[in-house]
Amino acid sequence: MMELKLDFPASVTSKKRKLEEKESSFLSSFSMDELNQDLLEKILSWLPTSTFFRLTSVSKKWKSVASSASFKLACSGIPSRDPWFFMVDPQLTRMVVFDSSEGNWKKLKPPNLLQEASNHKSMPVASSGGLICFRNLSGNFIISNPVTGSCRELPPLDPSLQNLPLNAIVMSSSSNRLQGNYKLVLVFGELPKLSFKVYNSTIGCWEEEASLLSKNDDSIELDPNEDNAVYFLSKAGNVVATNMQRSPCKQFSSVITNKDGQKIVYFFSSTGKIVACNLTHKSFCEYPRLLPVFYEYSIDMVECGGRMLVVLLSEFCESASLRVWWFDEESRCWHRIAAMPPAMSHEWYGKKVDINCVGAGDQILICLNSAEIFSYVLCDLVADQWVELPKCSIDGEAIEFMSAFSFQPRIEASL
């Protein structure tokens, strides 16, 4: 793991300097001879992942801790860690993350499996806990722990499913990270004929395909006033028609929530509506639109605090607005819960911006891209703070990213 050099704002530089001073103070406060292995592992398990890896260069004893089973057990007891954001560049050739705890960029070493010719330019499609799922050009899935570099390819899907439209790819994981308990959920088909298939790591195979039935109607008819158009913006800023494929970063825009023990997968239909698939009840329904279909705007969905939220960038009265919405199931209405300050959002007016977002706890990372400029903004929903991240520079050149996936940097997360 290598930190990338870039020009930090004064606040970030000060934060990093204080962090380094704390690390230096930590090293001088303890004598290695005074700590037994068990106590050392418990202390180190509470350190931020980046700090731990820097400190492993201090001695061989500290470095050996990383592979210790008891240390991984201690790490699994830490309730949560500040998220890292795995960034997706247009060429799919870089392994770069933004470390939210330190406010800087890091370059990761690609796992050997992803460097094989058959997995070249595999695209990240989902994440959960400390793991990220990639999909190669053959349609096979690869699960990876970006921190440790561990990787494994899942069994291929049945050939009969390869020809079906794939609407959603989501991951969920259990709290027992040492056991590597996670599920990969795929939603196939065209409305109203939908089905889903689940890979269960506990049994190491794909479960039987299950059909989803419409919750409200036996059949779904298209509204004649909608003209079946799609309101997504392509990378070039043009409205994407229904007979065209969305840009890769929007192709599998989907999230999963766990509400009252019911797992629900959300995705955008070909007409731009949000489809909610209840995996527990094996049913689905469509949510009403936020804006009319003829509006030109960019939209994405995220999972935050167990809720599905929609991030919407639109233009009105010669200004641009970026807002976050939540759908109330009881009233069947959308409620605005956050909005980017007008001074920030107005910068994007008239630039045909495409947004791609990812949630992490109470935070949303928003990637804004247009033919002219690009930016990354981190929104804290609780504090109502909107912060533009520093540009990521490699060899003196600012790198553009299309989207991101959030994960917790966990050494103990197993496959």
C-alpha positions as CSV (number, residue, x, y, z in Angstrom):
1,M,0.0,0.0,0.0
2,M,1.4,3.3,-1.1
3,E,0.2,6.9,-0.3
4,L,-0.1,9.1,-3.4
5,K,1.5,12.5,-3.4
6,L,-0.8,15.4,-3.8
7,D,-1.3,19.0,-2.6
8,F,-3.5,18.9,0.5
9,P,-5.5,21.8,1.8
10,A,-4.1,23.3,5.0
11,S,-6.7,21.6,7.1
12,V,-5.9,18.2,5.6
13,T,-2.1,18.8,6.0
14,S,-2.6,19.8,9.6
15,K,-4.7,16.6,10.2
16,K,-2.0,14.4,8.7
17,R,0.8,16.1,10.7
18,K,-1.1,15.6,13.9
19,L,-1.7,11.9,13.0
20,E,2.1,11.4,12.4
21,E,2.8,13.1,15.8
22,K,0.4,10.7,17.5
23,E,2.0,7.7,15.8
24,S,5.5,9.0,17.0
25,S,4.1,9.5,20.5
26,F,2.6,6.0,20.4
27,L,5.9,4.4,19.5
28,S,7.8,6.2,22.2
29,S,5.3,5.5,24.9
30,F,5.7,1.7,24.8
31,S,8.7,-0.6,25.1
32,M,8.3,-3.8,23.0
33,D,9.8,-5.8,25.9
34,E,7.0,-4.7,28.2
35,L,4.2,-5.9,26.0
36,N,3.2,-9.6,25.7
37,Q,1.8,-10.8,22.4
38,D,-1.8,-10.9,23.5
39,L,-1.8,-7.3,24.8
40,L,0.2,-6.1,21.8
41,E,-2.4,-7.6,19.4
42,K,-5.3,-6.0,21.3
43,I,-3.7,-2.6,21.2
44,L,-2.8,-2.8,17.5
45,S,-6.3,-4.0,16.6
46,W,-7.7,-0.6,17.5
47,L,-5.4,1.3,15.3
48,P,-6.6,2.6,11.9
49,T,-5.6,0.2,9.2
50,S,-3.3,2.6,7.5
51,T,-1.5,3.4,10.8
52,F,-1.1,-0.4,11.5
53,F,0.6,-1.0,8.2
54,R,3.0,1.9,8.7
55,L,3.9,0.6,12.2
56,T,4.6,-3.0,10.9
57,S,7.8,-1.7,9.5
58,V,9.1,-0.9,13.0
59,S,10.0,-4.5,13.9
60,K,9.6,-8.1,12.7
61,K,7.5,-8.9,15.7
62,W,5.0,-6.2,14.8
63,K,4.9,-7.3,11.2
64,S,4.2,-10.9,12.2
65,V,1.1,-9.8,14.0
66,A,-0.7,-9.2,10.7
67,S,-0.9,-12.9,10.0
68,S,-1.8,-14.0,13.5
69,A,-5.1,-15.7,13.9
70,S,-5.6,-14.2,17.4
71,F,-4.9,-10.7,16.0
72,K,-7.5,-11.1,13.3
73,L,-9.9,-12.3,16.0
74,A,-9.2,-9.1,17.9
75,C,-9.7,-7.0,14.8
76,S,-13.1,-8.7,14.2
77,G,-14.2,-7.3,17.6
78,I,-13.9,-3.7,16.4
79,P,-17.5,-2.6,15.6
80,S,-16.7,-0.4,12.6
81,R,-13.9,1.3,10.8
82,D,-13.8,4.6,8.9
83,P,-14.6,3.7,5.2
84,W,-12.3,3.6,2.3
85,F,-13.6,4.4,-1.1
86,F,-12.4,2.3,-4.0
87,M,-12.3,4.5,-7.0
88,V,-13.2,3.4,-10.6
89,D,-11.3,5.0,-13.4
90,P,-12.5,4.9,-17.1
91,Q,-9.7,2.5,-18.1
92,L,-10.2,0.1,-15.1
93,T,-6.5,0.0,-14.8
94,R,-5.9,1.6,-11.3
95,M,-6.3,0.4,-7.8
96,V,-6.8,3.7,-5.9
97,V,-8.7,4.3,-2.7
98,F,-9.6,7.4,-0.7
99,D,-9.0,6.9,3.0
100,S,-11.7,8.9,4.9
101,S,-9.9,8.5,8.3
102,E,-6.8,10.3,7.0
103,G,-8.3,12.3,4.2
104,N,-5.8,11.1,1.6
105,W,-5.4,8.9,-1.5
106,K,-3.7,5.5,-1.5
107,K,-2.6,3.2,-4.3
108,L,-3.1,-0.5,-3.7
109,K,-1.3,-3.4,-5.2
110,P,-3.6,-5.3,-7.6
111,P,-4.2,-9.0,-6.5
112,N,-2.5,-11.6,-8.7
113,L,-5.8,-13.1,-9.8
114,L,-7.0,-9.7,-11.2
115,Q,-3.7,-9.3,-13.1
116,E,-4.3,-12.5,-15.1
117,A,-5.1,-12.0,-18.8
118,S,-8.6,-13.5,-18.4
119,N,-9.4,-11.0,-15.7
120,H,-7.9,-7.9,-17.4
121,K,-10.0,-4.8,-16.9
122,S,-12.4,-6.6,-14.5
123,M,-15.0,-4.0,-13.3
124,P,-16.0,-3.6,-9.6
125,V,-19.7,-4.1,-9.3
126,A,-20.5,-4.4,-5.6
127,S,-19.1,-4.2,-2.1
128,S,-19.9,-5.1,1.4
129,G,-18.0,-5.2,4.7
130,G,-14.3,-5.5,3.9
131,L,-14.9,-7.1,0.4
132,I,-15.3,-5.9,-3.2
133,C,-16.8,-8.0,-6.0
134,F,-15.4,-7.7,-9.6
135,R,-16.9,-8.9,-12.8
136,N,-14.6,-10.0,-15.7
137,L,-15.4,-9.7,-19.4
138,S,-16.6,-13.3,-19.4
139,G,-19.3,-12.5,-16.8
140,N,-17.7,-14.4,-13.9
141,F,-17.4,-12.8,-10.5
142,I,-14.3,-12.4,-8.3
143,I,-14.3,-11.5,-4.6
144,S,-11.4,-9.6,-3.2
145,N,-10.2,-8.1,0.1
146,P,-8.4,-5.0,-1.3
147,V,-6.4,-4.5,1.9
148,T,-4.8,-8.0,2.0
149,G,-4.9,-8.7,-1.7
150,S,-6.6,-12.0,-1.1
151,C,-8.9,-13.0,-4.0
152,R,-11.1,-15.9,-5.3
153,E,-13.2,-16.5,-8.3
154,L,-16.8,-17.7,-7.8
155,P,-18.2,-20.7,-9.7
156,P,-19.6,-19.7,-13.1
157,L,-23.3,-19.1,-13.5
158,D,-25.5,-21.5,-15.5
159,P,-25.2,-20.7,-19.2
160,S,-29.0,-20.3,-19.5
161,L,-28.7,-17.2,-17.2
162,Q,-25.9,-15.5,-19.3
163,N,-28.4,-14.4,-21.9
164,L,-30.9,-12.8,-19.5
165,P,-30.8,-9.1,-18.8
166,L,-28.9,-8.5,-15.6
167,N,-30.5,-5.6,-13.6
168,A,-28.8,-5.6,-10.2
169,I,-25.6,-6.9,-8.5
170,V,-25.4,-6.5,-4.7
171,M,-23.5,-7.9,-1.8
172,S,-24.4,-8.5,1.9
173,S,-22.1,-9.8,4.6
174,S,-22.6,-11.1,8.1
175,S,-21.0,-9.6,11.3
176,N,-18.8,-12.8,11.6
177,R,-16.0,-11.5,9.2
178,L,-13.6,-14.3,10.1
179,Q,-15.9,-16.9,8.7
180,G,-16.2,-15.1,5.4
181,N,-20.0,-15.3,5.4
182,Y,-21.3,-13.2,2.5
183,K,-23.9,-13.4,-0.2
184,L,-23.9,-12.1,-3.8
185,V,-27.4,-11.4,-5.2
186,L,-28.2,-11.0,-8.9
187,V,-31.5,-9.9,-10.3
188,F,-32.4,-11.0,-13.8
189,G,-35.1,-10.5,-16.4
190,E,-37.4,-7.8,-17.9
191,L,-40.4,-6.4,-16.1
192,P,-42.7,-8.0,-15.2
193,K,-40.8,-11.3,-15.3
194,L,-38.0,-11.0,-12.8
195,S,-36.0,-13.6,-10.9
196,F,-33.0,-13.6,-8.6
197,K,-30.1,-15.9,-7.8
198,V,-27.8,-15.9,-4.7
199,Y,-24.3,-17.1,-4.2
200,N,-23.9,-18.2,-0.6
201,S,-20.3,-18.4,0.6
202,T,-21.4,-20.5,3.6
203,I,-22.2,-23.4,1.3
204,G,-19.8,-22.3,-1.5
205,C,-22.3,-22.4,-4.4
206,W,-25.2,-20.7,-6.1
207,E,-28.6,-21.3,-4.7
208,E,-31.6,-22.1,-6.8
209,E,-33.1,-19.4,-8.9
210,A,-36.3,-17.8,-7.5
211,S,-39.0,-15.8,-9.3
212,L,-40.3,-12.4,-8.1
213,L,-44.0,-11.6,-8.4
214,S,-45.4,-8.1,-8.8
215,K,-46.6,-6.9,-5.4
216,N,-49.5,-4.7,-6.7
217,D,-50.5,-6.0,-10.1
218,D,-50.4,-9.3,-12.0
219,S,-48.9,-7.4,-14.9
220,I,-47.1,-4.1,-15.4
221,E,-48.2,-1.8,-18.2
222,L,-46.2,1.1,-19.5
223,D,-47.7,4.5,-18.9
224,P,-48.4,6.0,-22.4
225,N,-47.4,9.4,-21.1
226,E,-43.9,8.2,-20.3
227,D,-42.9,7.3,-23.9
228,N,-40.6,4.7,-22.3
229,A,-37.6,7.1,-22.3
230,V,-34.7,6.9,-20.0
231,Y,-33.6,9.9,-18.1
232,F,-30.0,8.8,-17.3
233,L,-27.2,10.9,-18.6
234,S,-24.4,9.2,-20.5
235,K,-20.7,10.1,-19.9
236,A,-21.0,12.6,-22.7
237,G,-24.0,14.3,-21.1
238,N,-26.6,13.0,-23.5
239,V,-29.9,11.4,-22.5
240,V,-29.6,7.6,-23.0
241,A,-32.4,6.0,-24.9
242,T,-34.1,2.7,-23.9
243,N,-32.5,0.8,-26.7
244,M,-29.0,1.9,-25.6
245,Q,-26.9,0.5,-22.8
246,R,-26.1,2.8,-20.0
247,S,-22.5,3.8,-19.2
248,P,-20.6,1.0,-17.4
249,C,-20.6,2.8,-14.1
250,K,-24.5,3.1,-14.2
251,Q,-25.2,-0.3,-15.7
252,F,-25.6,-2.1,-12.3
253,S,-26.6,0.8,-10.1
254,S,-28.3,-1.1,-7.2
255,V,-28.3,-1.4,-3.4
256,I,-29.6,-3.8,-0.8
257,T,-31.1,-3.0,2.6
258,N,-32.2,-5.1,5.5
259,K,-35.4,-3.7,7.0
260,D,-37.1,-5.6,9.8
261,G,-35.4,-8.8,8.7
262,Q,-36.4,-8.4,5.1
263,K,-33.8,-8.0,2.5
264,I,-34.8,-5.6,-0.3
265,V,-32.8,-5.0,-3.5
266,Y,-33.3,-1.7,-5.4
267,F,-32.4,-1.0,-9.0
268,F,-33.3,1.3,-11.9
269,S,-35.6,-0.2,-14.6
270,S,-35.0,0.5,-18.3
271,T,-37.6,3.3,-18.0
272,G,-35.8,5.0,-15.1
273,K,-38.2,4.0,-12.3
274,I,-36.9,2.5,-9.1
275,V,-37.8,-1.2,-8.6
276,A,-37.8,-2.6,-5.1
277,C,-37.4,-6.4,-4.9
278,N,-38.3,-8.0,-1.6
279,L,-36.2,-11.2,-1.5
280,T,-37.8,-12.4,1.6
281,H,-41.4,-12.3,0.2
282,K,-40.2,-12.9,-3.4
283,S,-42.1,-9.9,-4.7
284,F,-41.4,-6.5,-6.3
285,C,-42.9,-3.1,-6.8
286,E,-42.1,0.2,-8.6
287,Y,-41.7,3.6,-6.9
288,P,-43.1,6.8,-8.4
289,R,-40.8,9.1,-10.3
290,L,-39.2,12.1,-8.6
291,L,-39.3,14.2,-11.8
292,P,-41.2,13.9,-15.2
293,V,-39.5,11.7,-17.7
294,F,-38.8,14.5,-20.2
295,Y,-36.6,16.3,-17.6
296,E,-32.9,16.0,-18.3
297,Y,-31.1,15.1,-15.1
298,S,-28.7,12.6,-13.5
299,I,-29.7,10.2,-10.7
300,D,-28.2,7.5,-8.6
301,M,-29.1,5.5,-5.5
302,V,-27.2,4.7,-2.3
303,E,-27.7,2.8,0.9
304,C,-27.1,4.9,4.1
305,G,-28.0,3.8,7.6
306,G,-30.1,0.9,6.4
307,R,-32.2,3.1,4.0
308,M,-32.2,3.4,0.3
309,L,-31.7,7.1,-0.7
310,V,-31.7,8.8,-4.1
311,V,-29.3,11.5,-5.1
312,L,-30.6,13.7,-7.8
313,L,-28.9,16.5,-9.8
314,S,-31.3,18.7,-11.8
315,E,-31.4,22.1,-13.4
316,F,-34.1,24.7,-12.9
317,C,-34.3,28.5,-13.2
318,E,-30.8,28.8,-14.6
319,S,-29.2,27.0,-11.7
320,A,-28.3,23.4,-10.7
321,S,-29.4,21.6,-7.5
322,L,-28.2,18.4,-6.0
323,R,-30.5,16.9,-3.4
324,V,-30.9,13.6,-1.5
325,W,-34.3,12.0,-1.2
326,W,-35.9,9.3,0.9
327,F,-39.1,7.3,0.0
328,D,-41.7,6.9,2.7
329,E,-43.4,3.6,2.2
330,E,-46.5,4.5,4.3
331,S,-47.3,7.8,2.6
332,R,-45.9,6.7,-0.8
333,C,-44.1,10.0,-1.1
334,W,-40.6,11.2,-1.6
335,H,-39.1,13.4,1.1
336,R,-36.0,15.6,0.7
337,I,-33.5,15.0,3.5
338,A,-30.4,17.0,2.3
339,A,-29.3,19.5,-0.3
340,M,-25.9,20.6,-1.5
341,P,-25.3,24.3,-0.8
342,P,-26.4,26.3,-3.8
343,A,-23.0,28.0,-4.1
344,M,-21.5,24.5,-4.7
345,S,-24.1,23.0,-7.0
346,H,-24.4,26.1,-9.2
347,E,-20.9,25.4,-10.5
348,W,-22.4,22.5,-12.4
349,Y,-25.1,24.4,-14.2
350,G,-25.1,23.9,-18.0
351,K,-22.2,21.4,-17.9
352,K,-24.3,18.2,-18.5
353,V,-22.9,16.5,-15.4
354,D,-23.2,12.8,-14.7
355,I,-23.3,11.7,-11.0
356,N,-22.3,8.4,-9.5
357,C,-22.7,7.9,-5.7
358,V,-22.0,5.4,-3.0
359,G,-23.1,5.4,0.7
360,A,-21.1,4.5,3.8
361,G,-22.8,4.8,7.1
362,D,-24.1,8.4,7.2
363,Q,-21.8,9.6,4.4
364,I,-22.3,9.8,0.7
365,L,-19.4,10.1,-1.8
366,I,-20.6,11.8,-5.0
367,C,-18.5,11.6,-8.2
368,L,-19.5,14.4,-10.6
369,N,-18.2,14.2,-14.2
370,S,-18.7,16.2,-17.3
371,A,-16.7,16.8,-20.5
372,E,-15.3,20.0,-18.9
373,I,-14.6,19.2,-15.2
374,F,-14.8,16.6,-12.6
375,S,-15.0,16.6,-8.8
376,Y,-15.6,14.4,-5.8
377,V,-17.8,15.6,-2.9
378,L,-18.2,13.9,0.5
379,C,-21.6,14.6,2.2
380,D,-22.1,14.0,5.9
381,L,-25.9,13.6,6.3
382,V,-25.9,14.0,10.1
383,A,-23.8,17.1,10.2
384,D,-25.1,18.4,6.9
385,Q,-21.6,19.0,5.7
386,W,-20.5,19.0,2.0
387,V,-16.7,18.8,1.5
388,E,-14.9,18.7,-1.9
389,L,-12.1,16.2,-1.8
390,P,-8.6,17.1,-3.0
391,K,-7.7,15.9,-6.5
392,C,-5.8,12.6,-6.8
393,S,-2.5,13.2,-8.7
394,I,-0.3,10.5,-10.2
395,D,3.0,11.6,-11.8
396,G,1.7,15.2,-11.6
397,E,-1.5,14.5,-13.4
398,A,-5.0,14.8,-11.8
399,I,-6.8,11.5,-12.3
400,E,-10.5,11.3,-13.2
401,F,-12.7,8.6,-11.6
402,M,-16.2,7.7,-12.8
403,S,-17.5,6.1,-9.6
404,A,-16.6,4.5,-6.3
405,F,-17.4,1.6,-4.0
406,S,-17.2,1.9,-0.2
407,F,-15.7,-0.8,2.1
408,Q,-14.2,-1.1,5.5
409,P,-10.5,-1.7,5.5
410,R,-10.5,-5.0,7.4
411,I,-7.4,-7.2,7.6
412,E,-9.6,-10.0,9.0
413,A,-12.2,-10.1,6.2
414,S,-11.9,-13.5,4.6
415,L,-13.3,-15.0,1.4
